[in-house]
Structure formats: structure tokens, C-alpha cells
Amino acid sequence: MKKSFLPLLSLVLLFPLAVLAQRITYSEPDRDDPRAYNFEVLGKIGGKILVYKNYRDDHTLSVFDGDMKLLGKQKLNMPDRLINTDFLAYANHFYLIYQFQRKSIVYCMAVKLDSDGNLLSEPVQLDSTQEVTAVSSNKIYSVIQSEDKKKIMIFKINSHNDKMHVLTTCLFDQDLTLLKKSRVPVVMPQRNDFLAEFALDNAGDLICVRASGTAQNDNINKVSLVTKKANEDVIYITDLAVKNIYLDDIHIKVDNLNKHYLITSFFSKLRRGNIEGIYYTLWDKSLDKELLNAATYFTEEFKDDAKGENGIKAAFNDYFLKNIILRRDGGFIMVSESAFSSSRGNTLSRWDYLYGSPYWSPMDYYTWNSPMALGGVGYYPWGRNSAFFNNNNQTRYYAENIAVISFDPKGTMEWSNMIRKTQYDDNTDNHIGFSMLNAGDQLNFIFNLQEKNQNVLTDQTVTPDGKINRNPTFKNLDKGYEFMPRLSKQIGLRQIIVPCMYRGYTCFAKIDY
């Protein structure tokens, strides 16, 4: 059977047929925008492309047509003491889920809007947390969504008791009708236990991991799978086999087609040792048991290919998992990137980053201590996409080679390959890193390469058999645009929105393949 990178729901049915050539369409810089603000590309909704922008207490929605012409800007009326916003996009509408504090209560609210930013519903209260005695910018609730978008969950973790955290979940359908609210205790037997990698499958079942480290900010030597069925008020905890190795940077991927959960991580043989390979566990939801549990060691040849300026033994010490792509046959592709930073001349290793990558991870999880304080611990403390992401003038950011590894359904490595790049920037990491576009028949990796002291947007593809193709330079690469591919968002089968800077203003480029 021919392999494909397409996810479990066929994107062909969701998006129009692709154009044959690359074409870049730019939005005009909005001179009314401040030079520095937060933004988020929401996607293509009702045939229009929506971008949320935030500067201090000003919240707006910019609406573009297919040619990136600005159709209008809608001001969003948000409450004072706003803590956080999340967006869930659908074909013709989207939900804005927001948290704010009023007196000693934090509210989690939701409102439905159309493709022009007009209200389709009045704000609805999803949940609230009382006895919050301190004001903080840290959110209490996290939002997750199933792959088919038919289930939505908000959850919070009360960590006041070190030995017994309390997990509160609210499960909704796609119309935000409450299906189940649960409040369940989670035993935390070890001092350094923490919960991470929350996911929601299409049945509304919650999955996460409870990990135990040898010390704070150290290797993980014990991992347990935590599951909660949609209609039950109990959790199930199963220890996973981790034999004589140390893990970090754990990820979970839900395979809804085969009803599997994939748990994976880099591993080392020694505490704070060199990265030796990939650990993975495949859990069968229907049989409620482990199907696979293995550790694949990287070959010397692969390490030599990946090493960059590191020696062969330390070749993967700066690599962090970025993407996991599931195949229909049960196999999977893992994508990781070498990323590190230096501050005042001191290079930071993977052990200096509290919970994973030196940039940000795709989901934030916070614990909440009540009634002592709001917020508390953020497992992934980096924030929303920003035009001025980091102003620390003592920091240099690096992003280098991308490793792509394919595994068959039995967990055996089929092939591996390396996309070579060397990137660095001072004071900001906006222009380094990469974005990935899954076109079904190939994976497109989009990133900047420096040529003649200028960043040039580059595209390389990986085929299902692991072959790398270096594509010609993009057409319509107008001078003066500085692309931020790491902050991109795929909006169609062969369409992606890439933020960029032009003369100090943030604008957006649509790339059609």
C-alpha cells in the first residue's frame, strides 16, 4: 500500500485542489498597528483568513480575502484583567475562549463568532475558580480539542497538595453543550512528579502522562499513562516500562483511526547523559494494554550526519521533538530540530531548559494552588506569537539541522534523513526555525537561509520514502520582507500563512503550492 503523510482525517475532502506552482501573496502592512504586538493566525474561516492581534488592552480581528486584501478590522470587547485567550476554528465560525479575573474569582468564558468577527452568541460561562487571592497573568484553564473537532475540553490542576493533585475537567460537544464535568484526584507519589502532554481523543477520553524525575529539571526515570473516559469520574494510571534509560521531552500522539496512543521521547543511558535514541510506547485503547515498548538506538552513521559542531557522542543533545505525523497503516514520522541558545557567552544545554525546548512547546499546562495563589507553575512558559518575542539583548538563538525519522507499524526504524541548515539571530528567535506543511504526498519544510547577509525563504521536501528534494527559490520573493516561518500556520492542503516583517511592520504572506 502506498504510504502517505496525510493525517487520519483526509485533508483532500476538506481543502480545494492544490495549484501547481508556488505563489506568494502579501498583505499590506497596516500602518495603524503598533510596531510590536501579539498575534495569532486563526486560519481560513468562511473563505476568509483571520488574524487576531493584541496590544495591551486592545484586541482586534483582521479579516483578509483570498488575495490577502484587508476586508475589515473588528474590535473585540474583552473584560478587564484578561488572563488568556484561546481560539478554536471551524469551517464557518470560531470560538473565542477567554479567562479573566473579577475580585477573587477567575472565569472561563466562550463566545461564538463568524468569519467577520461578528457575535453569533452571547458569552457563555464554561467554568469558574473561586478563592483566588492573588492577581497573576498565568492562566488557570487549558483548552484541548479532539482531532475531529467534535469534542472540546477545558481543565485545571490544583497542586496545593504535593501528594494529591486535583484535576477538574469540563467536556463539551462542538456546540459547547456540557457533556460531563469531573473532579478527580491524581496521586503524585514522588516529590518531583508532574503531569504533562494532555490530549483528547475523538471519543472525548482524556490522556496524559505522569512523569517522575530524579530531581527538578532532570531526567525522567518513570512514566505512567493517565487516562480518563469521557463519561466516568475516575482516572486510570498505568506504569509504562522504562528500563535502564532516562527520558525527557515526552510527547503523546492520538491515533484515532487505530485507537492507539503513541508516547515517545528522546532517551539517554545515563542521568544527564548524551542522547542515544528514541523511546516509544504504543498503547491500544480497545485492549487496554501496551502493544509496543522499545528503545531504538541511533547508529553512528546517523549521529555523524546529525552532529553539527558537536561530536558524534553528543550529536543529538540539542535536538527536540517538534512534530509527530501518523500514517494510516499505523506507522509514524518523527521530526526534531537542533535548537539552543547562549546568554552572555554561556551556551545553554538541554538540562538548562526547565521543560523541553528553548523556544516554546505547542501547549501550555499550568497548575494552580488555592487559596494561596493563582497560577503557579507553567510547564511550558513561553507565550503567544509576537512581533517582538524576546527583548533580551544578551541572548543569541540558534536553530540548526532537522532530523526526519520514519517508523513502521511495529516500531522499527525504516529510514532517516537530515535537512541541513544553520541559523542564528540575536535578541529574537522569530526568523529562525522552520514550519512544516503536510501536503499528503510530501512534507514541505520552509525556513530561512542566509545568503549575502540576507535571509532567503527556502523550501525543501521529504517524500514518503525519505528522499529530500531541494526546491527552487520561491517566486514573488519581494525585497524588504523578512519571513518568520516558525510562526506560520497551514490553512489548506497546499496553503500556508507566513508572518513577515516589512519596514518594521508585521504583515502576512499566503503561499500557495
JOVENVEN-V695846 format. One record per pair of residues at least 4 apart in sequence whose C-alpha atoms are under 8 Angstrom apart, sorted by the first residue. I is the first residue (numbers start at 1). J is the second residue. Records with the same first field share a line. If there is no record, write none. Layout:
BEGIN
I = J + J
END
This chain:
BEGIN
3 = 327 + 328 + 329 + 464
4 = 327 + 328 + 440 + 441 + 442 + 464
5 = 325 + 326 + 327 + 438 + 439 + 440 + 441 + 442 + 443 + 464
6 = 10 + 11 + 326 + 327 + 328 + 438 + 439 + 440 + 441
7 = 11 + 325 + 326 + 327 + 328 + 440
8 = 255 + 256 + 257 + 326 + 327 + 328
9 = 148
10 = 14
11 = 15 + 440 + 492 + 493
12 = 16 + 17 + 493
14 = 492
15 = 492 + 493
16 = 492 + 493
17 = 493
18 = 493 + 494 + 512 + 513
19 = 494 + 512 + 513
20 = 513
21 = 512 + 513
22 = 474 + 475 + 511 + 512 + 513
23 = 474 + 475 + 476 + 510 + 511 + 512 + 513
24 = 474 + 475 + 476 + 477 + 509 + 510 + 511 + 512
25 = 67 + 68 + 476 + 509 + 510 + 511
26 = 67 + 68 + 507 + 508 + 509 + 510
27 = 67 + 68 + 69 + 70 + 507 + 508 + 509
28 = 68 + 69 + 70 + 507
29 = 502 + 505 + 506 + 507
30 = 505 + 506 + 507
31 = 505
33 = 505
34 = 55 + 505
35 = 387 + 504 + 505 + 506
36 = 55 + 386 + 387 + 388
37 = 53 + 54 + 55 + 386 + 387 + 388
38 = 53 + 54 + 55 + 384 + 385 + 386 + 387
39 = 51 + 52 + 53 + 54 + 384 + 385 + 386 + 387
40 = 51 + 52 + 53 + 384 + 385
41 = 50 + 51 + 52 + 488 + 489 + 497
42 = 49 + 50 + 51 + 52 + 87 + 88 + 89
43 = 49 + 50 + 51 + 89 + 489 + 490 + 491
44 = 48 + 49 + 50 + 91 + 491 + 492
45 = 49 + 50 + 89 + 90 + 91 + 92 + 93 + 94 + 115
46 = 91 + 92 + 93 + 114 + 115
47 = 65 + 66 + 92
48 = 63 + 64 + 65 + 66 + 115
49 = 63 + 64 + 65 + 66 + 68
50 = 61 + 62 + 63 + 64 + 115
51 = 61 + 62 + 63
52 = 59 + 60 + 61 + 62
53 = 59 + 60 + 61 + 62
54 = 58 + 59 + 60
55 = 59
57 = 80
58 = 75 + 76
59 = 75 + 76 + 77 + 78
60 = 73 + 74 + 75 + 76
61 = 73 + 74 + 75 + 76 + 117
62 = 70 + 71 + 72 + 73 + 74
63 = 70 + 71 + 72 + 73 + 115 + 116
64 = 68 + 69 + 70 + 71 + 72
65 = 69 + 70 + 71
68 = 508 + 509 + 510
72 = 116
74 = 116 + 117 + 118
78 = 82
79 = 100
80 = 100 + 101
81 = 100 + 101 + 102
82 = 98 + 99 + 100 + 101
83 = 98 + 99 + 100 + 101 + 136 + 137 + 138 + 139
84 = 98 + 99 + 100 + 137 + 138 + 139
85 = 96 + 97 + 98 + 99
86 = 96 + 97 + 98 + 143
87 = 94 + 95 + 96 + 97
88 = 94 + 95 + 96
89 = 93 + 94 + 95
90 = 94 + 149
92 = 114 + 115
93 = 112 + 113 + 114 + 115
94 = 112 + 113 + 114 + 115
95 = 110 + 111 + 112 + 113
96 = 110 + 111 + 112 + 113
97 = 108 + 109 + 110 + 111
98 = 108 + 109 + 110
99 = 106 + 107 + 108 + 109 + 139 + 141
100 = 106 + 107 + 108
101 = 105 + 106 + 107 + 135
102 = 106 + 107
104 = 130 + 131 + 132 + 133 + 134
105 = 128 + 129 + 130 + 131 + 132
106 = 128 + 129 + 130 + 132 + 140
107 = 125 + 126 + 127 + 128 + 129
108 = 125 + 126 + 127 + 128 + 141
109 = 123 + 124 + 125 + 126 + 127
110 = 123 + 124 + 125 + 126
111 = 119 + 120 + 121 + 122 + 123 + 124
112 = 119 + 120 + 121 + 122 + 123
113 = 117 + 118 + 119 + 120 + 121
114 = 118 + 119 + 120
126 = 170
127 = 170
131 = 370 + 371
132 = 370 + 371 + 372 + 373 + 374
133 = 371 + 372 + 373 + 374
134 = 372 + 373 + 374
135 = 374
136 = 374 + 375
137 = 375
138 = 366 + 374 + 375 + 376 + 378
139 = 366 + 375
140 = 156 + 157 + 366 + 367 + 368 + 374 + 375
141 = 154 + 155 + 156 + 366
142 = 154 + 155 + 156 + 364 + 365 + 366
143 = 152 + 153 + 154 + 155
144 = 152 + 153 + 154 + 198 + 199 + 200
145 = 149 + 150 + 151 + 152 + 153 + 199 + 200
146 = 150 + 151 + 152 + 199 + 200 + 201 + 202 + 204
147 = 200 + 201 + 202 + 256
148 = 202
149 = 174 + 202
150 = 173 + 174 + 202
151 = 171 + 172 + 173 + 174 + 200 + 202 + 203 + 204
152 = 171 + 172 + 173 + 174 + 176 + 200 + 204
153 = 169 + 170 + 171 + 172 + 200
154 = 169 + 170 + 171
155 = 167 + 168 + 169 + 170
156 = 167 + 168 + 169 + 366 + 367 + 368
157 = 165 + 166 + 167 + 168 + 366 + 367 + 368
158 = 165 + 166 + 167 + 367 + 368 + 369 + 370
159 = 164 + 165 + 166 + 367 + 368 + 369
160 = 165 + 368 + 369 + 370
161 = 165
162 = 188 + 191
163 = 187 + 188 + 189 + 190 + 191
164 = 185 + 186 + 187 + 188
165 = 185 + 186 + 187 + 188
166 = 183 + 184 + 185 + 186
167 = 182 + 183 + 184 + 185 + 186
168 = 181 + 182 + 183 + 184
169 = 180 + 181 + 182 + 183
170 = 178 + 179 + 180 + 181 + 182
171 = 178 + 179 + 180 + 181 + 204 + 230
172 = 176 + 177 + 178 + 179 + 180
173 = 177 + 178 + 179
180 = 230 + 231
182 = 232 + 233
183 = 233
184 = 233 + 234 + 235
186 = 235
188 = 193 + 194
189 = 193
190 = 212
192 = 212 + 213 + 214 + 215 + 216
193 = 210 + 211 + 212 + 213
194 = 210 + 211 + 212
195 = 208 + 209 + 210 + 211
196 = 208 + 209 + 210 + 211 + 365 + 379
197 = 207 + 208 + 209 + 250 + 251 + 252 + 363
198 = 206 + 207 + 208 + 209 + 252
199 = 206 + 207 + 208 + 252 + 253 + 254
200 = 204 + 205 + 206 + 207 + 254
201 = 205 + 206 + 207 + 254 + 256
202 = 256
203 = 230
204 = 229 + 230
205 = 227 + 228 + 229 + 230
206 = 227 + 228 + 229 + 230
207 = 225 + 226 + 227 + 228
208 = 225 + 226 + 227 + 252
209 = 223 + 224 + 225 + 226
210 = 223 + 224 + 225 + 226
211 = 220 + 221 + 222 + 223 + 224
212 = 220 + 221 + 222 + 223
213 = 217 + 218 + 219 + 220 + 221 + 222
214 = 218 + 219 + 220 + 221
215 = 219
217 = 351 + 352 + 353 + 354 + 355
218 = 271 + 272 + 351
219 = 246 + 247 + 248 + 271 + 272
220 = 246 + 247 + 248
221 = 242 + 245 + 246 + 247
222 = 239 + 240 + 242
223 = 239 + 240 + 241 + 242
224 = 237 + 238 + 239 + 240
225 = 236 + 237 + 238 + 239 + 240
226 = 235 + 236 + 237 + 238
227 = 235 + 236 + 237
228 = 232 + 233 + 234 + 235 + 236
229 = 233 + 234 + 235
240 = 281
241 = 293
242 = 246
244 = 269
245 = 267 + 268 + 269 + 270
246 = 267 + 268 + 269 + 270 + 271
247 = 265 + 266 + 267 + 268 + 279
248 = 265 + 266 + 267 + 356
249 = 265 + 266 + 320 + 321 + 355 + 356 + 357
250 = 263 + 264 + 265 + 266
251 = 263 + 264 + 265 + 321
252 = 261 + 262 + 263 + 264
253 = 261 + 262 + 263 + 324
254 = 259 + 260 + 261 + 262
255 = 259 + 260 + 261 + 262 + 326 + 330
256 = 260
257 = 328
258 = 330
259 = 284 + 285 + 286
260 = 282 + 283 + 284 + 285
261 = 282 + 283 + 284 + 285
262 = 280 + 281 + 282 + 283
263 = 280 + 281 + 282
264 = 278 + 279 + 280 + 281
265 = 278 + 279 + 280 + 321
266 = 275 + 276 + 277 + 278 + 279
267 = 275 + 276 + 277 + 278 + 279
268 = 272 + 273 + 274 + 275 + 276 + 277
269 = 273 + 274 + 275 + 276
270 = 274
272 = 351
274 = 313 + 314 + 316 + 317
275 = 314 + 315 + 316 + 317
276 = 297 + 298 + 316
277 = 295 + 296 + 297 + 298
278 = 295 + 296 + 297 + 298
279 = 293 + 294 + 295 + 296
280 = 292 + 293 + 294 + 295 + 411
281 = 290 + 291 + 292 + 293 + 294
282 = 290 + 291 + 292 + 293
283 = 288 + 289 + 290 + 291 + 292
284 = 288 + 289 + 290 + 291
285 = 289
292 = 410 + 411
294 = 411
296 = 412 + 413
298 = 302 + 303
299 = 303
300 = 304 + 312
301 = 305
302 = 306 + 416
303 = 307 + 312 + 313 + 315 + 316
304 = 311 + 312 + 315
305 = 418
306 = 315 + 316 + 401 + 403 + 418
307 = 311 + 312 + 314 + 315 + 316
308 = 315 + 400 + 401
310 = 314 + 315
311 = 315
316 = 338
317 = 349 + 350
318 = 337 + 338 + 339 + 340 + 349 + 350
319 = 336 + 337 + 338 + 339
320 = 336 + 337 + 338 + 339 + 356 + 357
321 = 334 + 335 + 336 + 337
322 = 334 + 335 + 336 + 337
323 = 334 + 335 + 336
324 = 332 + 333 + 334 + 335
325 = 332 + 333 + 334
326 = 330 + 331 + 332 + 333
327 = 331 + 332 + 333
329 = 409
330 = 408 + 409
331 = 406 + 407 + 408 + 409 + 410 + 411
332 = 406 + 407 + 408 + 409
333 = 404 + 405 + 406 + 407
334 = 404 + 405 + 406
335 = 402 + 403 + 404 + 405
336 = 402 + 403 + 404
337 = 399 + 400 + 401 + 402 + 403
338 = 399 + 400 + 401 + 402
339 = 357 + 358 + 397 + 398 + 399 + 400
340 = 347 + 348 + 349 + 350 + 358 + 397 + 398 + 399
341 = 347 + 348 + 358 + 395 + 396 + 397 + 398
342 = 346 + 347 + 348 + 395 + 396 + 397
343 = 347 + 348 + 394 + 395 + 396
344 = 394 + 395
348 = 352 + 353
349 = 353
350 = 356 + 357 + 358
353 = 357 + 358
354 = 379
355 = 379 + 380
356 = 361 + 380
357 = 361
359 = 382 + 429
360 = 380 + 381 + 382 + 383
361 = 380 + 382
363 = 380
364 = 378 + 379 + 380 + 381
365 = 378 + 379 + 380
366 = 375 + 376 + 377 + 378 + 379
367 = 375 + 376 + 377 + 378
368 = 373 + 374 + 375 + 376 + 377
369 = 373 + 374 + 375 + 376
370 = 374
385 = 389 + 487
387 = 430 + 506
388 = 428 + 430
389 = 428 + 429 + 430
390 = 427 + 428 + 429
391 = 427 + 428
392 = 427 + 428
393 = 426 + 427
394 = 426 + 427
395 = 426 + 427
396 = 424 + 425 + 426 + 427 + 428
397 = 424 + 425 + 426 + 427 + 428 + 429
398 = 422 + 423 + 424 + 425 + 429 + 432
399 = 421 + 422 + 423 + 424 + 432 + 433
400 = 420 + 421 + 422 + 423 + 433
401 = 418 + 419 + 420 + 421 + 422
402 = 418 + 419 + 420 + 421
403 = 416 + 417 + 418 + 419
404 = 416 + 417 + 418 + 419 + 466
405 = 413 + 414 + 415 + 416 + 417
406 = 413 + 414 + 415 + 416 + 466
407 = 411 + 412 + 413 + 414 + 415
408 = 412 + 413 + 414
415 = 465 + 466
416 = 466
417 = 466 + 467 + 468
419 = 460 + 468
421 = 449
422 = 449
423 = 432 + 433 + 448 + 449 + 450
424 = 429 + 432
425 = 429 + 431 + 432
429 = 433
430 = 484 + 485 + 486 + 487
431 = 448 + 482 + 483 + 484 + 485 + 486
432 = 447 + 448 + 484 + 485 + 486
433 = 447 + 448 + 485 + 486
434 = 445 + 446 + 447 + 448 + 485 + 486
435 = 445 + 446 + 447 + 485 + 486 + 487 + 488 + 489
436 = 443 + 444 + 445 + 446
437 = 443 + 444 + 445 + 446 + 490 + 494 + 495 + 496
438 = 442 + 443 + 444 + 493 + 494
439 = 443 + 444 + 493 + 494
440 = 493
441 = 463 + 464
442 = 461 + 462 + 463 + 464
443 = 461 + 462 + 463
444 = 459 + 460 + 461 + 462
445 = 459 + 460 + 461
446 = 457 + 458 + 459 + 460 + 485
447 = 457 + 458 + 459 + 485 + 486
448 = 455 + 456 + 457 + 458 + 483 + 485
449 = 455 + 456 + 457 + 458
450 = 454 + 455 + 456
451 = 455 + 456
455 = 482
457 = 473 + 474 + 477 + 483
458 = 471 + 472 + 473 + 474
459 = 470 + 471 + 472 + 473 + 474
460 = 468 + 469 + 470 + 471
461 = 468 + 469 + 470 + 471
462 = 466 + 467 + 468 + 469
463 = 467 + 468
477 = 481
480 = 502 + 503
481 = 500 + 501 + 502 + 503
482 = 500 + 501 + 502
483 = 498 + 499 + 500 + 501
484 = 488 + 498 + 499 + 500 + 501
485 = 498 + 499
487 = 498 + 499
488 = 496 + 497 + 498 + 499
489 = 496 + 497 + 498
490 = 494 + 495 + 496 + 497
491 = 495 + 496 + 497
492 = 496
494 = 512 + 513
495 = 510 + 511 + 512 + 513
496 = 510 + 511 + 512
497 = 508 + 509 + 510 + 511
498 = 508 + 509 + 510 + 511
499 = 506 + 507 + 508 + 509
500 = 506 + 507 + 508 + 509
501 = 505 + 506 + 507
502 = 506 + 507
END
